[in-house]
């Protein structure tokens, strides 16, 4: 299989950025405590470290909507790769820039992911696998506004945080085989696609499972909450009317993962 596209280091850089931000929440930083006006209602404790960001490690099941483009003849993606969803691993960092009283937080978020879809190429005349491998590599990015409705947790101690995301999606992609990037009719099998990104999700705060450990994690690292979450995501990478013949490598997916707020 040929080397992955040069854009892949962006995924590693995003991960490094999140690690650096978490490392920055040192004990000295955590000592800058703030009063929680809702703590008396929820009983979660009267003080916690400042909360400005959320970071997510995400695992999604993606089935790219390539064949939804009616300008394509037949169903080329299905014919080559089948219909099984493929793993999409991603990272997201959200800045909780604005706190809406008795509602939650709102701010921008930036995510980057990686998916590699491969299957043995088939000989057209016989229908049997050939000695080559056909691959589609997708590196999606999203820039979204994120509203986290955490009033249930902050005001009543109910560890459920619904949220919604909406914004722009963008993906770098490359179709390749054993010999390298694919070409058809003089057109290179590599490019980018622009579109929209929306998501609805529910996060479950894990702090109540061990309140003592959660408080220690906050004191030592400035981490306010640890969550598991499930999310429905739809990314329509159809060019937004400004990009012609965009390959629709987005789609509808279910995403699960781990998140921290700090």
Secondary structure by P-SEA (a helix, b strand, c coil): ccccccccaaaaaaaaaaaaaaaaccccccccccccccccccccccccccccbbbbbccccccccccccccccccccccccccbbbbbbbbbbbbcccccccbbbbbbbbbbbbbbbbbcccccccccccccccbbbbbbbbbbbbbbccccccccccccccbbbbbbbbbbbbbbccccccccccccccbbbbbbbbbcbbbbbcccccaaaaaaaaacccccccccccbbbbbbcccccccccccccccccccccccccc
